[in-house]
Amino acid sequence: MRTGKSYKLSEFLIWTRRNIYWQLLLGIIPTTLYQLFHFSWLAIPWTVVAMLGSATAFIIGFKNQETYNRTWEARKIWGATISASRSWAIMCRDHLDNKEKIQELIYRQLAWLTALRYQLRSPRDWENAGKPYNREFKKYYSVPEETVPLKQELEKYISPKEIKDIIPTNNPATQLLGIQGSTLKKLHNDGSIDEFNFLGMHTVLREFSDHQGKNERIKNFPYPRQYATISTLFVKLFCILLPFGMLEDFDQLNDKVDGFLYGNMVWLVIPFSMLISWVFTSLEQVGEGTENPFEGSANDVPLSQMSRAVEIDIRQLLGETVLPPPLLPKNSIVL
């Protein structure tokens, strides 16, 4: 997540510079052929390009709106997950008299948050974090789940036996919820929790399961590939045809100038076609960057930062004074 007011122009240009290179080449080739080799037949009617541009703008706008909605929904779901974890800690503290069991249940909840965020950061085939411009941009920030192994993180919260049991499974977070349920049942059976509080805490466990399912839905179901494909196809087709549609219009500008510019106005097709194409490809790339809000890109939901914040709150509820430090932004980016 970006915490600063905006990206610097230099950062944005670096991120999109590969598009600029091929857009420059697309402008140079037809302009050179038209101006120096008199291939006047290369000029195509501007109406054709304009109609394609309108369709492209529509599909890009649709994609960006939908991908933004995915990111915002993911932020709301993770926020609800964090809030429920805070409620769980308060319930454990207030409904139990055994400090050891209070800490066990709360720390296992922190382990569940940890396992879940690691699962959400695991890569999928359709994600874009591995593309060259995204890999390159990672020098500006770090992804905690990619720097510290899950096992090492879980050692802070649960026993080695539990770690050994859950690590090999397909879904460690679900296993931890199962262990919480079993522990809760034992506490109810031995009278440590009365019936009313047991039912309330079990309801919160079901809520955790629901939140996990909602997070996994965002993670495991991509932005529909047909829309992503057609958006990229339209943008590339528009950028290819754009300079051809501008040739004749810029050539006609020669009638309105004199001096050095006379006869050379068509060369302006290169910078202007590149500028317009850059706008379209940048919008496309921004939409692509918000398709998968858990993939580890600079604009992702800050899973680790939010989890660390709630961990500090919860451990203070337990009266602890030795606390982990908050996760701070690196180059105004925090995950």
N, C-alpha and C positions, 0 to 999 in steps of 0.2 A: 504494500500500500504506500502510495506517495503521501508524505506528510507535509511537504512544502507547498507553497502557493501554486507553483506550476513547474513544468519541466523547462529546463533551459533550451533555448533554440539550438545550441550546439549539441546537446544530448539528443534532441529529436532528429536533427540532421544526420548525426552518426547512426542512429537507429534505422533511418530510412534511406541511407545513402546508396544502398545497392539498387534501389528503385531509380534513383536519380541517374545513375550510370547508364542503365539501359534505356531510360527515357531520353537522355541526351543523344544516344546513338540512334534511336528511332526518329529523332528530329533531324539529325545531320544527314542521314542517307537519302530520304526523299527530297529534301531541300537542295542538296548538292546535285542530284540527278535532274531536278527541275530547272535549277538556275544555270548550271555549268554545261549540262548536256542537252538542255532544251527538251526534256521529256515532259512536255506539257500534258500529255495524256494521263500522267500520274494524279493530277488534281481530280478529286471527286467532289460532288455537290455537298455543300455544308449541311444541307437539310438532312442528309443521311446520317452524318456524324452527330448532329444535334438530337435527332430522334433516339439514336443509340445512347447518347449521353444522358438523356432524360430517363430512359429505362435503367441505365446503370446507377444514376443518382437515387432512383426509387429503391432499387434492390439493396444498395449500400445503406440507405437510411433505415430500411426494414431490418437489415442484419444488425446494425449498430444498436437499434432500440432493443431488439430481442436479446442480444448478448449482454447489454447493460442490465436488462431485467434478470438474467441468470446470475450475474455478479451481485446485484442488490438482494436477490432472494437468498443467495448463499450467505451474504453478510447477516441477514435477519435470522436465518436458521442457526448459524454459529453463535450469534448473540444470544438467542434463546437457549442454546446448549450451555453457554457460560452462565447465564442467569439461573438455570435449573441446578447447576453444580453448586452455586452459592446457596441456594435454598436447601439442597441436600446436606450441606455442611451444618447449617443452622439446625436442621431437624435432628441430625445425629447428635449434635452437642446438647440439645434440649431434651431429647427423648431417652437418652442413655445415661447411666450413672458410671459405667465402666470406662475410665479414660483410655485404657488400652484399646478397647473395642471402638471407641469413638475415633481414635486416630487411625485404626485399621480401615474402617469404612471410608473415612475421608481421604486417606492417602490412596486407597484403591480407586476412588473416584478420580483423583488426579492422574493415576496411572491410566484409567480409561480415556480421559481427555488426551493424554499423551499418545496412547496407541491409536486413537481415532485420527488425530491430526497426522500421524505418520502414514496411516493408510490413505488419507485424503491427498497426501503429497506424492504418493507413489505414481509413476508415470503410466500413461495410457497411449495407445497407438495413435489416436487422433489428436493428441495435444500438441501444442506448438512451442513448448519450452526448448525443444531440441533444435529448432531452426537456427541457422547461423547468426542472424541479427539478435535473437533472444539470448543465445549462449554468450555472445560477445557482450551484451549489456549486463550480464551477471557480475561483471567486474565492479559494478557500482554498488552491489549489495550482496548479502549472503542469505541462504536458506537454511535455518537451523536444522531441519530434518535431514539435510544432505551432508551436514558436517559432524553430527553426533549419532552413533548407532542407536536404534531403538532400545536394545538390551541395556545399554549404558544409562539411558534416561530412566528406564523402568526400575533400575536398581535403587533409585532414590525413594521409591514409594512402596514396593511390594517385595515379598520374600523371594529368595532364589528359587524355591520350589515352584511358586506360582509362575515366575518368569520361564522356568524350564517347561512348564505345562502349556503355556499359551503361545510362546514364540513360534513353535512349529506349525500352529494351526493357520487356517486360511484367513481367519478373522479374529485376531487377538482381542479387539475391543469387545466383541460379542461374548467371548469367553470370560472376560472380566465382569461383564454384567451378570453372567451366569453365576460366577463365584459370589458376587454381591448378593444375589437372590438367595443362594444357599446359606450364606452367613446370616442374612436377615431372618431366614426361617429358623435357624438354630437358636438365635436370640429370642425369637418369639416362643419357641418350644420350651426353653428353659426359664421363661418368665421375665427375661430382661426387658422385653418390650410388650406392652399390652396390646390387645386386639385392635383397638382404634388406631394407635400410632403405627402398628405394623401395616395396616391397610393403607394408611397415608404414605408411608415410606415406600411401600410396594408400588403405589400409584406413581411416585416420582421415578422409580426404576423403569416402569413402562414408558414414562415420558422420555427418559434417556434413550430407550430403544427407538422410540418414534423419531427423536432428533437425529439419531444415527442413521436411520433409514432415509430421512430427508436429505441429509448431507451426502449419503451414498447415491441417492438418485441424481443429484447434481453432478457428482463425480463420474458416475458410470454411464450416464446417458448424455452423449455429446450434442452440441448444437447440430440439428439435422444436416447431414452431409450433402443432401441435394441443394439446400439453400447456400451452404458454404461454397460448394463447387460452382454454382451458377453465378454467384457474386464475383468470385475470383475470375471466372471466364469472361464475364461482361466487362470487368475493369480492364483486363489485358486487351480484349478486342477493341475497346474504346481508345485506349492509349496507342494502339498500333495505327488505327485509322485517323486519329486526330490530326497529325501533321499533314496528311494527304488532303484533308478537308479544309485546311487553313491556307494552302498554297495559293490558290487563285485569289482569295480575298486580300492577302497581303501583297500579291503581285499588283493588284489594282491600285494599291496605295501609292504606287510610283507616279500616278497622274497628279498627286496632290503635293509632291515634294520636288525639290530641285537640288542641285549641288551634288555632294558626295552620296547622299541618300538615294538619289534618283537611280533607279535600276537595281537597287540593292535591298529594297524593303522586304523582299521575300526571305532574306536571311533571319528576319525577326521571328519567323516560324519556329526556329530552334528554341530560343529561350521561352517563348510564350507557350508552345506546346508542352515543353518540359514542365513549366510551372503548373499548368492545368492538369497534366497527367499526375504530377506529384501530389496535388490536392486529392485526387481520386484514390490513388494507391495508398496514400497516408491514412485516409478515412477507412479504407479496406483493412489496413494493417492494424489500426486502432481497434476496429471491431473484432478482428482475429485475436487481439491481445486480451480481450475480455470474455472470450468464449468459455474458457475453463478457469474458474475463479480459485481453484485449488492446485494448479499445476506448478506453482513456484515462480511465476513471473512477477515483475515489479509492481503490477497493479492488482495482485491477488488479495484475497481476504487475509488479514494478518492473524492467522491461526495461533502462531507461537506467542506473539505479543499479547493477545487477548488471554491466552491460557496462562501466561506468566502473571499477568495482572490479577486474575482471579485466584491463582495459587497464593499470591502474597496476601490477598484479602482473607482467604480461608485459613491460612496458617496463623495469621494474626488473631482470628477468632479462637484459635486453639491456645492463644497466649504465647506463641513462639516469638522470639526476638531475633533469632538468626535466620534471616530471610534471603532468598535469591534476589539479585538486582533486577530491576525492570529491564526489558529489552528496549534498547534505544535505536533510533533510526541511523542507518549508515547512508550518507549522501541523500538524506531526506527520504529514505525508503526503509520500511520495516515490514517483516513478515512474521 
